[in-house]
C-alpha cells in the first residue's frame, strides 16, 4: 500500500520532468546556427571541453581561442561565446566552434563600420595570390598587394602580426568576402598631416628631413608627414650629374623651402641655398685673360665643362679647344676628370656663365708658321683633302694650307688641273699669303714656275707674230703664240677676202702670221687677226711701191713687194751661211 501509493505519488513528477526535458530539447533545436555562452569545464591536450547547458558537452581546438601567431589563454571556468552548429553529432557531442562565433560577432561589427565608413583594426597574418590575409577580430579579409602602402613594399615582414587600422573597401556577407585597404588609411592620414604641416610652412624656412626616395631628376625628402622635392640642380652649387652622387636614402639633410604652392601642396626644396653662392663677386676673382687650372666635369658635342672651384664651372667651346683640330669631338681632345689649364675669355655673372679657352694656353702654331715661313717661301706637304675649289695640304705643326684651283697650273683650267692630284700626294708649293687671325695659309703650285704669259707683256698691240694652229672651231681658230701663251682668231679675221674666211682651210699645226689686236691679262688670252695683217701689208706696199692711181695695178704693187721681201730673205740666209 505504501509502495504503491509512493509510486503513484511519483508519477506526476516523472511526467513533469519529461515535459521539461522536451521543452528544453525543443528550445535547443532553435539554438542551432546561433552564438551561445558556455563554460570551460576541462582542457584535454589541445582541446577545450565546453558545457553549453545541453545534454552533452562540446569540444573545440585550443587554437580557435588564440589570435593568429599566438598561444591560447584559456582556463577552466572561463565563460566563452561559441557557435552551435549542431546539438549532437554521431558521437552524441555538441558541435561547437569558437572561430565561427568570433566571425559572426565580427561580421556584425564590420557591417556597422562599413556603413559608417569607419576604420577597423586588423592583423596581417598570411600571404595569398595577389595580396595578403587580414584577421579582423575573427573575420578573414583580403588585402590586395596594391593596397598595402602608398608606395610598393618589397618586404611586408615588419607589418605582420601588428594590429593596425584598415579601411573596408567591399564586403559581401553571403559570399563571405571582405576587401580592405591599408593604403587608404595612410593616404587619409598623410593628407591630414600634409595640410596641417603645409599650413605652417613658409618660403625661406629651414627644415630637417629624411631622404625618402631618389630619382634621376632629384630626391624626395620627408619633412615629417609631407614630402618635398629636392631637384638635382638645387642640391649643390657644383654640378651634380645624379642625386645619388650627393645623397643616400635614409640620410637626414637640412633643406630650405624655396617654393611653396599651398593649393597644389607642392613643396620645392633646396640645399645649396643654405651655402654661400660662389658666383658672387666672380668677375673680380676670375678676370678676363687670367689663366687657371680646372677639372673637366662633363663633355658634350659642343665643348667641355671645366670646374674652377666647387660650384663654379666654365665652358670651353669646341672652337676654343685646339688651334689646328677642327670639326673634332671634344672627347678626342680632353677626357672627364682631366686637369687642364684654361684662360678666362668672358664672364657673365648675371647669366652665371664663364667662357674659357684651352688653346689660348698653348703656343699658336699659326704665329710660329708666320715667323718661320714667310710669304714667298717654298714648302713641301701632303695632300690631305681635295674639294671642288682646291687642295688642302698638311704642313708642319698640324697647320693646313690651301691651294686654290686657280693656283695649280698656269695653262690648264682649274677643274682640269685638280684632277691630276689625289690624297696622299706629296706636293711642293709657294706660300702666297698668311692670315693668322683667320688661321689661313694660301699656297700656290703654279707660282713655282715663271708665268708663261709674262712674255705676252712684252708683246704690243699691232705687232705681227707667228703662231701655230692648236684647234679649229666653227667660230675661228685657237692658236699658240708661244709656250703658255694662247690666242684666238675669229672667223671674220681669217682673211681680207670674204671667200677665204673659212676655218676649215687650215689644219692643226699650221703656222700662220697674224696681227695682235688685243691682249687680255685677266683671261690670259690674245686676240689676233690675219685680215688686219693683210690690210696693213697692203697699205705698206702701196706706200713703198707706188699708187694704183699712177697706173700700177694692185697685183703689180703686191708682186713687187713680195719679190723684194723674198730677195731680202735670200740675202739674209746667205749672210748667215757665210757667217
ABEGO torsion letter per residue (X at the ends): XAAAAAAAAAAAAAAAAAAAAAAAAAAAAAABGBBBBBBBABBBEABBBBBAGBABBBBBBAAAABBBGBBBBBBBGBBBBBBBABABBAAGBBBBBAAAAAAAAAAAAAAAAAAAGBBBBBBBABBBBGEBBBBBGGBBBBBBAAAABABBBABAAAABGBBBBBBBABBBAAAGBBBBBAAAAAAAAAAAAAAAAAAABBBGBBBBBBBABBBAAEBBBBAGGBBBBBBAAAABABBBABAAAABBBGBBBBBBBABBBAAAGBBBBBAAAABBBAABGAAAABBBGBBBBBBBABBBAAEBBBBABBGBBBBBBAAAABAABBGBBAAAABBBGBBBBBBBABBBAAAGBBBBBAAAABBBAAAAAAAABBBGBBBBBBBABBBAAEBBBBBBGGBBBBBBAAAABAABBAAAAAAABBBGBBBBBBBABBBAAAGBBBBBAAAABBBAAAAAAABBBGBBBBBBBABBBAAEBBBBABBGBBBBBBAAAABABAAABBAAABBBGBBBBBBBABBBAAAGBBBBBAAAAAAAAAAAAAAAAEBAAAGBBAAAAAAAAAAAAAAAAAAAAAAAAAX
